[in-house]
Amino acid sequence: MPYRKLLFSVALPALLVVAAGPASAETLKVVASFTVLADVVKQVGGDHVEVASLVGPNGDPHEFEPSPTDAKNLNAARVTFVSGEGLEGWMDRLINASGYKGTPVTVSEGIKTRTMEEDGKTVTDPHVWNSPVNVKVWVANIEKALSAADPADAAAFKANAQRYTKTLTDLDEYAHQKFDRIPDDRRKVLTSHDAFGYFGREYNVAFLSPVGFSTETEASAADVAKLIDQIKSEHVRTYFFENSNDPRLVKQIAQATSAEPGGELYVESLSEAGGPAPSYAKMFKYNVDQLAAAMAKSS
């Protein structure tokens, strides 16, 4: 074989590799409003997305105050995800400040929401993720948005979504196994604010709280007195505080009712990486275990 022909035959595979390189899709820069949503987006996006969460670990998405860094991350994002239903009241201000030109994807679209009367207004409960059944809707909406932004990786997004939907089904079954064996009259606990409504709807658990859907609201003295009477009359024996907000009020109510501490729940925010709830799946299972153990003990 002539030298020139041999050189060409050796070089050809390398040239093909170089030529094929740019054809692969680049990693999507994605922003999610808070850590729970960011984790679910990452589960669907996999290695094809780089996800930044605006609200950090143990942060309160109701009272979040965006920083210049948040504005910079948002401006650089190809896709932005919010849960919606009034959770991210600060997002419009951040969009205006950042110069972001896109429209955030509201992942809670399609979920059957619950409402309550608060200060004379009908408000929607935004805490949809505390039911893995609802998070399946998130997953479908996230897959659709990522596939639209990056069609080349649509097959990977679909496979990831199917895998994670199975995980959510397993979490739902796990919760039913834990709670279905507990008598109905023992499925009652006291928490800091009304963030477990969807959880309660799925697993027939009653959550009593002094504050409504948002931690920005304040409980009146009359509301607190009424709640104390209810806790005593219904023999609610356990209270929990939350990782992302002030536990003082719920502890004061517990002292007035002799309710025993059940521990800390992760409601609106994941823990740090080394904590007990660094992902949505671990957060949900941890909360189920904490609640079920407290209820079984009170039984």
N, C-alpha and C positions, 0 to 999 in steps of 0.2 A: 504493500500500500504506500503510495507516495506520501512524503512528509506533510505536504500541505493538506491533503485529504485527511490524514490522521489527526492533525491539529484541529481541523474543523469538526471532526466527529467527537473529539474530546470536549471541545468548547461548547457544542450545541446544547447539551443538557443544562450547563450553567446559564446559557443565554435564555433558555426556556424558563428557568427558575426566576431569573431577574425579571423577565417579561411578565410572568404570572403574578409577581408580588403586588403591584399596584391594584390588581383586580379584586383583591380581598377588601371587604368592607371595613372602614375605620370604626374605632370604638365610639359609640354615641355618648356625648356628654349629657347627662340627665340630672335634673334637680327634682327632689321630692320635698314636700312641705315639712314632714316630720319623720322620725326614725322608724316607726312602725311601717309606714308606707314605703320608705326608702328600702327597707329590707325585702318587702314583697316585690318591688320593682326589680331589685337585684336578683331575686329568685327566678323571675321570668326572663330577665335580660341576660343573665349569666355573664360570660366573658365578653359579650358584645356591648356592654354598657359600663359606663363609669358614673356612679350615682353619688350625688352630694345631698345630704339632708340639711335643710335650713335650720330647723330646731334640732338641737343636739341631744345626746343621751340624758335622761332624767329631766328633760326640759318640758315646760308647760306650753302646748301649742295655742292655748287660749290667750295667754298673756305675753307671748313672744314679742320681742323688740328686735327687728332686723338690724344688721350691721352693714357697713360698707362692703365687707367681704361677701356677705349674702347677696348684695346687689350685683357684685361682680360675677359671682357664680351663676346667678340667674341670667344675667345678660349673655353669658357664654353657653347657656344650655340649648341643645337642639330640641329637647322635649322637657316639659315641666308637668309634674303631677301634683294634684291636690286631692284631698278626700272630699271636700265640699260640705254642703249642708250647714254652712255657717261656722265651721271650725276655724278657718283661716281668715279671720276678719281683717288681718293686716296685709293680706296678699296684694290687694289693689294698690295700696300705697307703695309697696315694694316694687311692683311692676312699673309704676310711674317713675319712681326714683332710679330704677336700674336702666331704663330704656329698652327693656325686653319687648320684642315685637310679636312674640308668639301668643297663643291662647292656651292657658293651662288646661290639661286634660283632667276632668272631674271623674275620678274612678268610682265614686259611689252611685253614679247614674244607673238606675235599674233596680236599686235595692228598695225593698218595702220598708220605709222609715216609720218611726214612731214620733209622736208629738206630745206636748204638754202645754198647759196654760202657765205662763210665767209673767208676772207683772201686767196682767191684763192682755197679754199677747200670746198667740199660738206660735210656739217655737219648735223646731225640729231637733231631735236628738242626733248629734253628729257622730257619736261613738260607735259607728257601725262595725268596726273591725273587731269588737269584742265578741263577735260570733264568727267562727270560721266559715259558716254557711254564707255570710255576707262577703267574706274575703274572696270567695270563689267568683263573685261578680267583679270585684276589683281585678282579679287575675285576667278575666276575659277582656276587660276594658284596657288593661295594661298591654296585653298581647296585641290587641288591635292597633293601639297607638304606636307601639314600637315597630310593628310590621309595616305600618304606613311610613314611618320615618326611615326605616332601613329594610326595604323589601328583600335585599340579598340574604338577610339572615332570618327571614320569616319562618322558615322551617325549624330553625333552632328555637325561636321564641315559642312556637307551637308545642314543640316537644317539652320544653321547660315548663310551660303552662300546664300541660297535661300531667306531668310528674308532680308539680306542686299542688295541683287540684286534688290528687290522690292523698297527698300529705294532709291537706285540709279536711278531707273526708275522714281520715284516720283520727285527727284531733277531735272532730265532732263526735265520733264513736267513743273515743276515750272519755270525753266529758260525760256522755250519757251513762257509760259504765260506772263512773264515779258517783254521779248524783242520783241515778234512778233507784238505787238501793236505800237512799236516805229518806226517812219519813217527810212528807210535805211540810209539816208544821215545824220542822227543824231547818228547812232551807231558807233561813232568814238571817241576814247580817247587816251591820251598820258600816257604812263607808263614808269617805269625806265628801264626795259629791256624786250626783246622779249620772254616772258614766257606765254603768253596767246593765242598762236597760235591755240591750239586745242579747246579752249573755243570759239575763234573767228570763227573757222571752223564750229562748231556745231550751233552757234546762230547768224551767220552773223554779227559779230562785228569786226570792224577794230581797231587794237591796233598799235599805232605808238610808237617807242621807239628809243633812241639814241644808245643803246647797244644791241648786238645780243643775242644768246641763253644762253651764260654764262656771269655771272657778272665779270669774270676774264678778259674779253675783254675790250678794251678801245675805245671810240669813237674819231675819228679824228675831227679836227676843220672843215674840209670840210664836213664831214658827219653831224655834228651838224648844220652847216649853211644850208645844203640841207634840213634837217628835219624841221628847223624853217620856211623855205619857203613853205614847204608842209603843215605844220600846218596852216599857214596863208591862203594859197590858198584853202584848203579844209575846212576851218572854224571849226577846231577842238577847242572846247571851254572848255574842262575839262581835267585836268591831275590828276593822282594818283601816289602816291609813295608806296613802298612795305615795309612790316614789316622786311624783312630779309636783306636789303641792303641799301646803302648810297643814300639818296634822293637829294643830292645837285645838281647834274647835271640836273635832270628832273625839279627841281625848277628854275634853271637858264634859261632853255629853255622856261618854262612857263612864266617867266617874260618878255622874248623877244617876246612872242606871245600874251600876255594878256589872256592866258588860266587861268581858275579859278580852285582852288583846289577842288577835289572831295572827298579827304580823303585817308585812308590807305587801301591797299588790302593785303590779305594773299595769297601768290603765291606759295611759296616753303616750307613753314613752318607753323605749327599751332602756336597759341598763348599759353600763360600760361593757366593753368586750369581756372583762373578767367577772362580771356579775352574773346573777341567776337568770337574766332575761336578755341576752344579747341578740336574739332573733325573735321574730313573731312566733314561730312554732314553740320555742322554749318559753317565751313569755306566757303564751296561752296555757301551756301545760303546767307551768309553775303556778299560775293563778288558780287553775282547777285543783291542783294538789293542796294548795294552802286553804282554799275554801272548803273542799270536801273533808279535809282533816279536822277543821274547826267544827263543822256541822256534825261529823261522826262523834266527836268528843262530847258535844252538847247533847247528843242523843242518849 
